[in-house]
Amino acid sequence: MGDKTQTHPGAAGRATAADHPASVRNVVLVGHSGSGKTTLVEALALTAGAVNRAGRVEDGGSISDYDDIEHRQQRSVQLSLVPLEWDGIKINLLDTPGYADFVGELRAGLRAADAALFVVSASDGVDGSTRMVWEECAAVGMPRAIVITHLEAARADFEEMTRVCAEAFGADDPDAVLPLYLPLRGAQGPDGHAPVTGLVGLLTKKLFDYSSGERKESEPGDDQLPQLEEARNRLIEGIIAESEDETLMDRYLGGEQVDVKTLIEDLERAVARGAFHPVLAAAPAAEGAKQGIGTVELLELITRGFPTPLEHEAPTVTTVDGGPRELRPCDPDGPLVAEIVKTSSDPYVGRVSLVRVFSGTLRPDETVHVSGHGLADRGHEDHDVDERVGALSTPFGKQQRPVTHVIAGDLACVAKLGRAETGDTLSAKDDPLLMEPWQMPDPLLPLAIQAHSKPDEDKLSQGLARLVAEDPTMRLEQNQDTHQVVLWCLGEAHADVALERLRSRYGVQVDVVPHRVSLRETFADRSAGRGRHVKQSGGHGQYAICEIEVEPLPGGSGIEFVDKVVGGAVPRQFIPSVEKGVRTQAAKGVAAGHPLIDVRVTLLDGKAHSVDSSDAAFQTAGALALREAATDARIHLLEPVAEVTVLVGDDYVGPVMSDLSGRRGRVLGTEQVGSGRTLIRAEVPEIEIGRYAIDLRSLSHGTARFDRRYVRHEPMPPQVADRVRQQEREAS
């Protein structure tokens, strides 16, 4: 790591199918939006010889942000796989979006990777959401390294940013987050800023100069050695502290000179175990350069320090009916187990599935079993089908490069799996298996939509089905109460991308309409009503009269029907008809058109005709009686109330609780969760939290998250109910 110089021809970047898991590295890039992940991927591809100086492939397109939506929005919105080759190792770089709305793509990248590279901008620092992802990776022991970008920015300070990273990521062990290299700066320009021209390796004491456009190795000057010594000693102590050789620290403290080769080997093992997290630097290459600054060092870290797929624990796998099944880690000769981590649609190829193979070997034109379980709450029905695998390929920008097979540990794209969705498991047809799905965030921002025109209406359902098949962080709801089609998203940007994909990819134009919550009605006090349905117009007539009493019940009681008719005033065969009419009218509502709940309806009396009474007549009379009872009663409008749990940093507890109170929320309690986090529980009317996913992100600077669950319906305050009724009248 940092002790050798390599020059790779352009062909080195053309990744093919890997032949053994040991020659694969799967690395996900994590960082906030604008931290420079995509730029870094292009710089690594340039150094590996996979792209030209402009970061483009042969067709002129970008290798990462190649989607038309990404071009228009000027940011990544989806997971991209960029395969490279370096020193005989295939590197699968998984470039993830940094914006919080696309955290589902990030989680898919984490699922497919064996190590994570956290990209931190020297000008922006570490944000709260990046800290949260770091903690998630730490919880599962994923190896991590840090690369600091934007060192060309004014006042960018590598040493200060290294300290910030140690505080943010090394809370338990600051000496496990240390730099491997220090950047070297050239002469100051007219603006007083000195550009980064190279790096110096702390372990090897070698200087790597990029100022000529290519990496050249030399010895540091005598004036630079004192600057290196303190950082070098601390790095050595940090490596030795994580060494598996417990005698090494005693020998080092006793004055023994530890061999650099031993230190590098210990460093590589500590990085692969996730015990040590090196900090590296990257800066843009000069005009016409063949290598980006710091990219060779980063590629060496990935190939020599990051773990192979063989070191990844075997995933939890069951048979499709839930029976246990053991797998050997990453065995190319084992039973086929692969997972679809991303689904997309290509206008020429059709549906394309990006898969990570965890066991066995996937080959084109074979029939596999596709299992999808556990996402029914997202609009994905459980399914078990057999499908024929189409062509296999590795993506490179918009290009798809064919491969002959995909072994355990590798990633590739599969064409024409018509039923497969993101999160599905691919296994052998005669040995169907199921992987436990990865955790995905709940979409909590409702987007109510309707077709713009009749032709759009015909295509809407198919377009929405494809959309949610690609993105399991979306949830499709057909609300039976409000009769709205609601697409639940993670945020505004997520919703914008969904609408754009419906329009551009599936040819469906939709209109966004105000989202309505499912309101209810109930009687505030006791009331009586008489339903009279008498018609004589020649021929067979209609005759039914019934008298009822309505009284309110406690919340959650529903509709209770009681028969207290005496003397046969209403014949026994027609009493169920009265009840049916009452319940039908209750479902339609009695005041504002919302379902009536939590009342007891008692049938007291009535009249019938020996010839003209019928089932239909008494149904109508029952409905009329309920409507009449409502005209003389106070009707409460009931709104749904949700229990909201907010996990937020201690610095934002006050503002969040104040905001919840402003939404008519009742805070139920708080509790400390870990270090520096608080969990707030509150009950809030759902009508007040339609945009809470957006507002909470703004309030907490992206560091808080929340969950919600329906609790009950309860009466609206009169002034709020009046406002809602006015809005409903205007909308109608």
Secondary structure, DSSP 8 states (H G I E B T S, - for coil): --S------GGGG-----SSGGGEEEEEEE--TTSSHHHHHHHHHHHTTSS-TTSB-TTS-BSSS-SHHHHHHTS--S-EEEEEEETTEEEEEEE---SGGGHHHHHHHHHH-SEEEEEEETTTB--HHHHHHHHHHHHHT--EEEEEE-TTSTT--HHHHHHHHHHHH-SS-GGGEEESEEEEE----TTS---EEEEEETTT--EEE-TTSS-EEE---TTTHHHHHHHHHHHHHHHHHT-S-TTHHHHHHTT----HHHHHHHHHHHHHHTS-EEEEE-B---TT-SS-BTHHHHHHHHHHHS--GGGS----EEETTS-EE---TT-TTS--EEEEEEEEEETTTEEEEEEEEEESEE-TT-EEEEEE-S-GGGT---EEEEEE---EEEEETTEEEE-S-EETT-EEEEE--SS--TT-EEEETTB-EEE---------EEEEEEESSHHHHHHHHHHHHHHHHH-TT-EEEEETTTTEEEEEESSHHHHHHHHHHHHHTT---EEEE------EEEESS-EEEEEEEEE-SSSS-EEEEEEEEEEE--TT--EEEEE---TTSS-GGGHHHHHHHHHHHHHH-SSSSS-B-SEEEEEEEEEE-TTT--HHHHHHHHHHHHHHHHHTS-EEEEEEEEEEEEEEEGGGHHHHHHHHHHTT-EEEEEEE-SSSEEEEEEEEEGGG-TTHHHHHHHHTTT--EEEEEEEEEEE--HHHHHHHHHHHHHH-
